[in-house]
Amino acid sequence: MWWGRNVSDFLRLNADDVLHTCLPLFHTNALNTLAHAMTVGAACVIDERFSGTRYWERVAEADATAVFLLGAMVPMLLARPARPHDRAHRAWRGLSPATPGPAWHPFRERFGVTLVDGFGSTETNLVIGSTPGEQRPGRIGTLRDGFSARVVDEGLDPVPDGTPGELLVRSHRQFAFSTGYLGERDYSGESDRLGESEQQPPPDSWRRTGDRVIRDPDGWFRFVDRLKDVIRRRGENISSYEVESAIRTHPSVADAAAFPVASDLAEDEVMVAVVPCPGHALDPGDLVRHCERDLPAFAVPRYIDTVPELPLTETGKIRKAVLRERGVTATTWDRCAVGMPPEPEPEP
């Protein structure tokens, strides 16, 4: 229940609120939404699934005042044609982790909902966040009371502010983090505790998140990418999240996923799968030129696949492993094959 209180406080929830989520109860989003409601005595509506076409109708039918989304859902909703239901509801704030920075203001202006970002996980709950009205688009927030954080390099040594690195988190409360999974002796992969071999960690042990972030000098954090989703091209680490964010600002793009494919030279090339907005024809060359305005030259995609939809998990997350396995096909657009340089030429 403390997890519910942790978020309900900074979202300013109370007993008069109605909370809406469209994710299943086996997902931490829905479980925490229910916990938020229970801690303040609010109502909670758990919808059967996410629907881009009927989302705001469902929010209105629930009489919701707060919505709980995934960041990937935000560009999907913005890509839909404007409808009368866009503002015919009572919701005025929403928790939406990993929302692309350029989508914040258009979302609030169109739907009347102020989004709040944050960082957390199934194992840690929300560690970094901001309250409605203080958030900064493109930043996930500041460290919440009762937690500590470090940003480290591959050797787990701290890096200076402004430098990308893996986020490590620690709680000052014994009960704030999960102690493990049922039937498993210890965490595995990026969730490993540092320097711990016992099953029950002390409250001050550091947890690896598997996420790359940048901490600003004033304490605000920016999400860069999942470590496993980083694209390595010509000696540069490329954030797939930043590539996707740039592509999603194109007016004809409903959604996008960036991922690595093997290069003829070494390391990776950048490939994207793009879903056009309904009724829009997408020109890959125009999309590349659009990316050149917002991305460093080495991060501009070489390969583009135009697809009707992206493969998603039951909780709405993109299944990038499916895209990587499919890779370049006969229908993939290749910047080099049409005579564009493999990397945009620098301006004189």
Contacts in CASP RR format, 6 or more apart in sequence:
PFRMAT RR
TARGET T0000
AUTHOR 0000-0000-0000
METHOD contacts of the structure
MODEL  1
MWWGRNVSDFLRLNADDVLHTCLPLFHTNALNTLAHAMTVGAACVIDERF
SGTRYWERVAEADATAVFLLGAMVPMLLARPARPHDRAHRAWRGLSPATP
GPAWHPFRERFGVTLVDGFGSTETNLVIGSTPGEQRPGRIGTLRDGFSAR
VVDEGLDPVPDGTPGELLVRSHRQFAFSTGYLGERDYSGESDRLGESEQQ
PPPDSWRRTGDRVIRDPDGWFRFVDRLKDVIRRRGENISSYEVESAIRTH
PSVADAAAFPVASDLAEDEVMVAVVPCPGHALDPGDLVRHCERDLPAFAV
PRYIDTVPELPLTETGKIRKAVLRERGVTATTWDRCAVGMPPEPEPEP
1 35 0 8 1.000
1 38 0 8 1.000
1 39 0 8 1.000
2 173 0 8 1.000
2 175 0 8 1.000
2 176 0 8 1.000
3 32 0 8 1.000
3 35 0 8 1.000
3 125 0 8 1.000
4 32 0 8 1.000
4 35 0 8 1.000
4 36 0 8 1.000
4 38 0 8 1.000
4 39 0 8 1.000
4 125 0 8 1.000
5 39 0 8 1.000
6 125 0 8 1.000
6 126 0 8 1.000
6 144 0 8 1.000
6 176 0 8 1.000
7 32 0 8 1.000
7 36 0 8 1.000
7 95 0 8 1.000
7 125 0 8 1.000
7 126 0 8 1.000
8 36 0 8 1.000
8 39 0 8 1.000
8 40 0 8 1.000
10 116 0 8 1.000
10 126 0 8 1.000
10 129 0 8 1.000
10 130 0 8 1.000
10 131 0 8 1.000
10 144 0 8 1.000
11 36 0 8 1.000
11 66 0 8 1.000
11 93 0 8 1.000
11 94 0 8 1.000
11 95 0 8 1.000
11 116 0 8 1.000
11 131 0 8 1.000
11 132 0 8 1.000
12 93 0 8 1.000
12 131 0 8 1.000
12 132 0 8 1.000
13 19 0 8 1.000
13 36 0 8 1.000
13 37 0 8 1.000
13 40 0 8 1.000
13 42 0 8 1.000
13 66 0 8 1.000
14 40 0 8 1.000
14 42 0 8 1.000
15 40 0 8 1.000
15 41 0 8 1.000
15 42 0 8 1.000
16 42 0 8 1.000
16 65 0 8 1.000
17 37 0 8 1.000
17 40 0 8 1.000
17 42 0 8 1.000
17 43 0 8 1.000
17 65 0 8 1.000
17 66 0 8 1.000
18 42 0 8 1.000
18 43 0 8 1.000
18 44 0 8 1.000
18 45 0 8 1.000
18 62 0 8 1.000
18 63 0 8 1.000
18 64 0 8 1.000
18 65 0 8 1.000
18 66 0 8 1.000
18 90 0 8 1.000
19 33 0 8 1.000
19 36 0 8 1.000
19 37 0 8 1.000
19 42 0 8 1.000
19 43 0 8 1.000
19 44 0 8 1.000
19 45 0 8 1.000
19 64 0 8 1.000
19 65 0 8 1.000
19 66 0 8 1.000
19 67 0 8 1.000
19 68 0 8 1.000
20 33 0 8 1.000
20 44 0 8 1.000
20 45 0 8 1.000
20 47 0 8 1.000
20 58 0 8 1.000
20 59 0 8 1.000
20 62 0 8 1.000
20 64 0 8 1.000
20 66 0 8 1.000
20 67 0 8 1.000
20 68 0 8 1.000
20 91 0 8 1.000
21 29 0 8 1.000
21 30 0 8 1.000
21 33 0 8 1.000
21 44 0 8 1.000
21 45 0 8 1.000
21 46 0 8 1.000
21 47 0 8 1.000
21 67 0 8 1.000
21 68 0 8 1.000
22 46 0 8 1.000
22 47 0 8 1.000
22 48 0 8 1.000
22 49 0 8 1.000
22 50 0 8 1.000
22 51 0 8 1.000
22 55 0 8 1.000
22 58 0 8 1.000
23 29 0 8 1.000
23 30 0 8 1.000
23 46 0 8 1.000
23 50 0 8 1.000
23 68 0 8 1.000
23 70 0 8 1.000
23 315 0 8 1.000
23 316 0 8 1.000
24 30 0 8 1.000
24 314 0 8 1.000
24 315 0 8 1.000
25 31 0 8 1.000
25 34 0 8 1.000
25 46 0 8 1.000
27 315 0 8 1.000
28 121 0 8 1.000
28 122 0 8 1.000
29 68 0 8 1.000
29 70 0 8 1.000
29 315 0 8 1.000
30 46 0 8 1.000
30 68 0 8 1.000
32 68 0 8 1.000
32 125 0 8 1.000
33 44 0 8 1.000
33 46 0 8 1.000
33 68 0 8 1.000
34 44 0 8 1.000
34 46 0 8 1.000
36 42 0 8 1.000
36 44 0 8 1.000
37 43 0 8 1.000
37 44 0 8 1.000
38 44 0 8 1.000
45 62 0 8 1.000
45 64 0 8 1.000
47 58 0 8 1.000
47 62 0 8 1.000
50 73 0 8 1.000
50 316 0 8 1.000
51 58 0 8 1.000
52 73 0 8 1.000
52 76 0 8 1.000
52 77 0 8 1.000
52 80 0 8 1.000
53 80 0 8 1.000
55 77 0 8 1.000
56 77 0 8 1.000
56 83 0 8 1.000
56 85 0 8 1.000
56 86 0 8 1.000
56 88 0 8 1.000
56 89 0 8 1.000
56 111 0 8 1.000
57 85 0 8 1.000
59 67 0 8 1.000
59 89 0 8 1.000
59 91 0 8 1.000
60 85 0 8 1.000
60 88 0 8 1.000
60 89 0 8 1.000
60 90 0 8 1.000
63 90 0 8 1.000
64 89 0 8 1.000
64 90 0 8 1.000
64 91 0 8 1.000
65 90 0 8 1.000
65 91 0 8 1.000
65 92 0 8 1.000
65 93 0 8 1.000
66 91 0 8 1.000
66 92 0 8 1.000
66 93 0 8 1.000
66 94 0 8 1.000
66 95 0 8 1.000
67 91 0 8 1.000
67 93 0 8 1.000
67 94 0 8 1.000
67 95 0 8 1.000
67 113 0 8 1.000
68 94 0 8 1.000
68 95 0 8 1.000
68 96 0 8 1.000
69 94 0 8 1.000
69 95 0 8 1.000
69 96 0 8 1.000
69 99 0 8 1.000
69 115 0 8 1.000
70 96 0 8 1.000
70 97 0 8 1.000
70 98 0 8 1.000
70 315 0 8 1.000
70 316 0 8 1.000
70 317 0 8 1.000
71 96 0 8 1.000
71 97 0 8 1.000
71 98 0 8 1.000
71 99 0 8 1.000
71 100 0 8 1.000
72 98 0 8 1.000
72 255 0 8 1.000
72 316 0 8 1.000
72 317 0 8 1.000
72 318 0 8 1.000
73 96 0 8 1.000
73 316 0 8 1.000
74 96 0 8 1.000
74 99 0 8 1.000
74 100 0 8 1.000
74 103 0 8 1.000
74 107 0 8 1.000
74 115 0 8 1.000
75 100 0 8 1.000
75 103 0 8 1.000
75 248 0 8 1.000
75 253 0 8 1.000
75 254 0 8 1.000
75 255 0 8 1.000
76 254 0 8 1.000
76 255 0 8 1.000
77 107 0 8 1.000
77 111 0 8 1.000
78 103 0 8 1.000
78 106 0 8 1.000
78 107 0 8 1.000
78 110 0 8 1.000
79 253 0 8 1.000
79 254 0 8 1.000
79 255 0 8 1.000
79 277 0 8 1.000
79 278 0 8 1.000
80 278 0 8 1.000
81 278 0 8 1.000
82 110 0 8 1.000
86 110 0 8 1.000
86 111 0 8 1.000
87 110 0 8 1.000
87 111 0 8 1.000
87 112 0 8 1.000
91 111 0 8 1.000
91 112 0 8 1.000
91 113 0 8 1.000
92 112 0 8 1.000
92 113 0 8 1.000
92 114 0 8 1.000
93 113 0 8 1.000
93 114 0 8 1.000
93 115 0 8 1.000
93 116 0 8 1.000
93 132 0 8 1.000
94 113 0 8 1.000
94 114 0 8 1.000
94 115 0 8 1.000
94 116 0 8 1.000
94 132 0 8 1.000
95 115 0 8 1.000
95 116 0 8 1.000
95 118 0 8 1.000
96 115 0 8 1.000
96 116 0 8 1.000
96 117 0 8 1.000
97 117 0 8 1.000
97 118 0 8 1.000
97 119 0 8 1.000
97 120 0 8 1.000
97 140 0 8 1.000
98 117 0 8 1.000
98 140 0 8 1.000
98 223 0 8 1.000
98 241 0 8 1.000
99 107 0 8 1.000
99 115 0 8 1.000
99 117 0 8 1.000
100 138 0 8 1.000
100 244 0 8 1.000
100 245 0 8 1.000
100 248 0 8 1.000
100 249 0 8 1.000
101 137 0 8 1.000
101 138 0 8 1.000
101 245 0 8 1.000
102 137 0 8 1.000
102 245 0 8 1.000
102 248 0 8 1.000
102 249 0 8 1.000
103 248 0 8 1.000
104 115 0 8 1.000
104 135 0 8 1.000
104 137 0 8 1.000
104 138 0 8 1.000
105 137 0 8 1.000
107 113 0 8 1.000
107 115 0 8 1.000
108 114 0 8 1.000
108 115 0 8 1.000
114 132 0 8 1.000
114 133 0 8 1.000
114 135 0 8 1.000
115 135 0 8 1.000
116 129 0 8 1.000
116 130 0 8 1.000
116 131 0 8 1.000
116 132 0 8 1.000
116 135 0 8 1.000
117 129 0 8 1.000
117 130 0 8 1.000
117 135 0 8 1.000
117 138 0 8 1.000
117 139 0 8 1.000
117 140 0 8 1.000
117 141 0 8 1.000
118 126 0 8 1.000
118 128 0 8 1.000
118 129 0 8 1.000
118 130 0 8 1.000
118 140 0 8 1.000
118 141 0 8 1.000
119 126 0 8 1.000
119 127 0 8 1.000
119 128 0 8 1.000
119 129 0 8 1.000
119 140 0 8 1.000
119 141 0 8 1.000
119 167 0 8 1.000
119 209 0 8 1.000
119 211 0 8 1.000
119 213 0 8 1.000
119 221 0 8 1.000
119 223 0 8 1.000
120 126 0 8 1.000
120 127 0 8 1.000
120 128 0 8 1.000
120 209 0 8 1.000
121 191 0 8 1.000
121 209 0 8 1.000
122 178 0 8 1.000
123 177 0 8 1.000
123 178 0 8 1.000
123 180 0 8 1.000
123 187 0 8 1.000
123 191 0 8 1.000
123 207 0 8 1.000
124 169 0 8 1.000
124 171 0 8 1.000
124 176 0 8 1.000
124 177 0 8 1.000
124 178 0 8 1.000
124 207 0 8 1.000
124 209 0 8 1.000
125 176 0 8 1.000
125 177 0 8 1.000
126 144 0 8 1.000
127 143 0 8 1.000
127 144 0 8 1.000
127 147 0 8 1.000
127 149 0 8 1.000
127 169 0 8 1.000
127 171 0 8 1.000
128 140 0 8 1.000
128 141 0 8 1.000
128 142 0 8 1.000
128 143 0 8 1.000
128 144 0 8 1.000
128 147 0 8 1.000
128 149 0 8 1.000
128 221 0 8 1.000
129 140 0 8 1.000
129 141 0 8 1.000
129 142 0 8 1.000
129 144 0 8 1.000
130 136 0 8 1.000
130 139 0 8 1.000
130 140 0 8 1.000
130 141 0 8 1.000
130 142 0 8 1.000
135 141 0 8 1.000
136 220 0 8 1.000
138 222 0 8 1.000
139 216 0 8 1.000
139 220 0 8 1.000
139 221 0 8 1.000
139 222 0 8 1.000
140 213 0 8 1.000
140 221 0 8 1.000
140 222 0 8 1.000
140 223 0 8 1.000
141 220 0 8 1.000
141 221 0 8 1.000
142 219 0 8 1.000
142 220 0 8 1.000
142 221 0 8 1.000
143 149 0 8 1.000
143 219 0 8 1.000
143 221 0 8 1.000
146 171 0 8 1.000
146 172 0 8 1.000
146 173 0 8 1.000
146 176 0 8 1.000
147 169 0 8 1.000
147 170 0 8 1.000
147 171 0 8 1.000
147 172 0 8 1.000
147 176 0 8 1.000
148 169 0 8 1.000
148 170 0 8 1.000
148 171 0 8 1.000
148 172 0 8 1.000
149 167 0 8 1.000
149 168 0 8 1.000
149 169 0 8 1.000
149 170 0 8 1.000
149 215 0 8 1.000
149 221 0 8 1.000
150 158 0 8 1.000
150 167 0 8 1.000
150 168 0 8 1.000
150 206 0 8 1.000
151 158 0 8 1.000
151 159 0 8 1.000
151 163 0 8 1.000
151 164 0 8 1.000
151 165 0 8 1.000
151 166 0 8 1.000
151 167 0 8 1.000
151 168 0 8 1.000
151 213 0 8 1.000
151 214 0 8 1.000
151 215 0 8 1.000
152 158 0 8 1.000
152 159 0 8 1.000
152 165 0 8 1.000
152 166 0 8 1.000
152 168 0 8 1.000
153 159 0 8 1.000
153 165 0 8 1.000
153 166 0 8 1.000
154 166 0 8 1.000
156 166 0 8 1.000
156 168 0 8 1.000
156 194 0 8 1.000
159 165 0 8 1.000
161 214 0 8 1.000
161 215 0 8 1.000
161 216 0 8 1.000
161 217 0 8 1.000
161 219 0 8 1.000
162 214 0 8 1.000
162 215 0 8 1.000
162 216 0 8 1.000
162 217 0 8 1.000
163 214 0 8 1.000
164 212 0 8 1.000
164 213 0 8 1.000
164 214 0 8 1.000
164 224 0 8 1.000
164 237 0 8 1.000
165 212 0 8 1.000
165 213 0 8 1.000
165 214 0 8 1.000
165 224 0 8 1.000
166 208 0 8 1.000
166 209 0 8 1.000
166 210 0 8 1.000
166 211 0 8 1.000
166 212 0 8 1.000
166 213 0 8 1.000
166 227 0 8 1.000
167 209 0 8 1.000
167 210 0 8 1.000
167 211 0 8 1.000
167 212 0 8 1.000
167 213 0 8 1.000
167 221 0 8 1.000
168 194 0 8 1.000
168 206 0 8 1.000
168 207 0 8 1.000
168 208 0 8 1.000
168 209 0 8 1.000
169 206 0 8 1.000
169 207 0 8 1.000
169 209 0 8 1.000
170 204 0 8 1.000
170 205 0 8 1.000
170 206 0 8 1.000
170 207 0 8 1.000
171 177 0 8 1.000
171 203 0 8 1.000
172 203 0 8 1.000
172 204 0 8 1.000
173 203 0 8 1.000
174 203 0 8 1.000
176 203 0 8 1.000
177 201 0 8 1.000
177 207 0 8 1.000
179 199 0 8 1.000
179 200 0 8 1.000
179 201 0 8 1.000
180 186 0 8 1.000
180 187 0 8 1.000
180 199 0 8 1.000
181 187 0 8 1.000
185 199 0 8 1.000
186 192 0 8 1.000
186 193 0 8 1.000
186 197 0 8 1.000
186 199 0 8 1.000
187 193 0 8 1.000
189 208 0 8 1.000
190 208 0 8 1.000
190 209 0 8 1.000
190 210 0 8 1.000
190 211 0 8 1.000
190 227 0 8 1.000
190 228 0 8 1.000
191 207 0 8 1.000
191 208 0 8 1.000
191 209 0 8 1.000
191 210 0 8 1.000
192 207 0 8 1.000
192 208 0 8 1.000
193 201 0 8 1.000
193 205 0 8 1.000
193 206 0 8 1.000
193 207 0 8 1.000
193 208 0 8 1.000
194 205 0 8 1.000
194 206 0 8 1.000
194 207 0 8 1.000
194 208 0 8 1.000
195 205 0 8 1.000
196 202 0 8 1.000
196 205 0 8 1.000
210 226 0 8 1.000
210 227 0 8 1.000
210 228 0 8 1.000
211 223 0 8 1.000
211 224 0 8 1.000
211 225 0 8 1.000
211 226 0 8 1.000
211 227 0 8 1.000
212 223 0 8 1.000
212 224 0 8 1.000
212 225 0 8 1.000
212 226 0 8 1.000
212 227 0 8 1.000
212 230 0 8 1.000
212 239 0 8 1.000
213 221 0 8 1.000
213 222 0 8 1.000
213 223 0 8 1.000
213 224 0 8 1.000
214 221 0 8 1.000
214 222 0 8 1.000
214 224 0 8 1.000
215 221 0 8 1.000
215 222 0 8 1.000
216 222 0 8 1.000
223 241 0 8 1.000
224 239 0 8 1.000
224 241 0 8 1.000
224 242 0 8 1.000
225 239 0 8 1.000
225 240 0 8 1.000
225 241 0 8 1.000
225 242 0 8 1.000
226 240 0 8 1.000
226 241 0 8 1.000
229 240 0 8 1.000
229 241 0 8 1.000
229 259 0 8 1.000
229 320 0 8 1.000
230 237 0 8 1.000
230 238 0 8 1.000
230 239 0 8 1.000
230 240 0 8 1.000
231 237 0 8 1.000
231 238 0 8 1.000
231 239 0 8 1.000
231 240 0 8 1.000
231 243 0 8 1.000
231 258 0 8 1.000
231 259 0 8 1.000
231 260 0 8 1.000
231 268 0 8 1.000
231 270 0 8 1.000
232 238 0 8 1.000
232 260 0 8 1.000
232 267 0 8 1.000
232 268 0 8 1.000
233 260 0 8 1.000
233 263 0 8 1.000
233 267 0 8 1.000
233 268 0 8 1.000
233 269 0 8 1.000
233 270 0 8 1.000
233 298 0 8 1.000
233 299 0 8 1.000
234 265 0 8 1.000
234 267 0 8 1.000
234 298 0 8 1.000
235 267 0 8 1.000
236 296 0 8 1.000
236 298 0 8 1.000
236 299 0 8 1.000
238 270 0 8 1.000
238 298 0 8 1.000
238 299 0 8 1.000
239 299 0 8 1.000
240 257 0 8 1.000
240 258 0 8 1.000
240 259 0 8 1.000
240 320 0 8 1.000
241 258 0 8 1.000
242 295 0 8 1.000
242 299 0 8 1.000
243 258 0 8 1.000
243 270 0 8 1.000
243 272 0 8 1.000
243 291 0 8 1.000
243 295 0 8 1.000
243 299 0 8 1.000
243 301 0 8 1.000
244 256 0 8 1.000
244 257 0 8 1.000
244 258 0 8 1.000
244 272 0 8 1.000
246 290 0 8 1.000
246 291 0 8 1.000
246 294 0 8 1.000
246 295 0 8 1.000
247 253 0 8 1.000
247 256 0 8 1.000
247 258 0 8 1.000
247 272 0 8 1.000
247 274 0 8 1.000
247 287 0 8 1.000
247 290 0 8 1.000
247 291 0 8 1.000
247 301 0 8 1.000
248 255 0 8 1.000
248 256 0 8 1.000
249 290 0 8 1.000
249 294 0 8 1.000
250 286 0 8 1.000
250 287 0 8 1.000
250 290 0 8 1.000
251 277 0 8 1.000
251 280 0 8 1.000
252 276 0 8 1.000
252 277 0 8 1.000
252 280 0 8 1.000
252 281 0 8 1.000
252 282 0 8 1.000
253 274 0 8 1.000
253 275 0 8 1.000
253 276 0 8 1.000
253 277 0 8 1.000
253 282 0 8 1.000
253 287 0 8 1.000
254 275 0 8 1.000
254 276 0 8 1.000
254 277 0 8 1.000
254 278 0 8 1.000
255 274 0 8 1.000
255 275 0 8 1.000
255 310 0 8 1.000
256 272 0 8 1.000
256 273 0 8 1.000
256 274 0 8 1.000
256 275 0 8 1.000
257 272 0 8 1.000
257 273 0 8 1.000
257 310 0 8 1.000
257 318 0 8 1.000
257 320 0 8 1.000
257 323 0 8 1.000
258 270 0 8 1.000
258 271 0 8 1.000
258 272 0 8 1.000
258 301 0 8 1.000
259 271 0 8 1.000
259 272 0 8 1.000
259 273 0 8 1.000
259 320 0 8 1.000
259 323 0 8 1.000
259 324 0 8 1.000
260 268 0 8 1.000
260 269 0 8 1.000
260 270 0 8 1.000
260 271 0 8 1.000
260 324 0 8 1.000
261 268 0 8 1.000
261 269 0 8 1.000
261 271 0 8 1.000
261 303 0 8 1.000
261 324 0 8 1.000
261 327 0 8 1.000
261 328 0 8 1.000
262 268 0 8 1.000
262 269 0 8 1.000
263 269 0 8 1.000
269 302 0 8 1.000
269 303 0 8 1.000
270 299 0 8 1.000
270 300 0 8 1.000
270 301 0 8 1.000
270 302 0 8 1.000
270 303 0 8 1.000
271 301 0 8 1.000
271 302 0 8 1.000
271 303 0 8 1.000
271 304 0 8 1.000
271 305 0 8 1.000
271 323 0 8 1.000
271 327 0 8 1.000
271 328 0 8 1.000
271 332 0 8 1.000
272 301 0 8 1.000
272 303 0 8 1.000
272 304 0 8 1.000
272 305 0 8 1.000
273 305 0 8 1.000
273 307 0 8 1.000
273 310 0 8 1.000
273 323 0 8 1.000
274 282 0 8 1.000
274 287 0 8 1.000
274 304 0 8 1.000
274 305 0 8 1.000
274 306 0 8 1.000
274 307 0 8 1.000
275 306 0 8 1.000
275 307 0 8 1.000
275 308 0 8 1.000
275 309 0 8 1.000
275 310 0 8 1.000
276 282 0 8 1.000
276 306 0 8 1.000
282 306 0 8 1.000
284 304 0 8 1.000
284 306 0 8 1.000
284 333 0 8 1.000
284 335 0 8 1.000
285 304 0 8 1.000
285 333 0 8 1.000
285 335 0 8 1.000
285 338 0 8 1.000
285 340 0 8 1.000
287 301 0 8 1.000
287 304 0 8 1.000
288 300 0 8 1.000
288 301 0 8 1.000
288 304 0 8 1.000
288 335 0 8 1.000
288 340 0 8 1.000
291 299 0 8 1.000
291 300 0 8 1.000
291 301 0 8 1.000
292 300 0 8 1.000
292 344 0 8 1.000
297 343 0 8 1.000
297 344 0 8 1.000
297 346 0 8 1.000
298 343 0 8 1.000
300 343 0 8 1.000
300 344 0 8 1.000
301 335 0 8 1.000
302 334 0 8 1.000
302 335 0 8 1.000
302 336 0 8 1.000
302 342 0 8 1.000
303 328 0 8 1.000
303 332 0 8 1.000
303 333 0 8 1.000
303 334 0 8 1.000
303 335 0 8 1.000
304 332 0 8 1.000
304 333 0 8 1.000
304 335 0 8 1.000
305 329 0 8 1.000
305 331 0 8 1.000
305 332 0 8 1.000
305 333 0 8 1.000
306 333 0 8 1.000
310 318 0 8 1.000
310 319 0 8 1.000
310 323 0 8 1.000
311 318 0 8 1.000
311 319 0 8 1.000
311 322 0 8 1.000
311 323 0 8 1.000
312 318 0 8 1.000
312 319 0 8 1.000
313 319 0 8 1.000
328 334 0 8 1.000
335 341 0 8 1.000
335 342 0 8 1.000
336 342 0 8 1.000
END
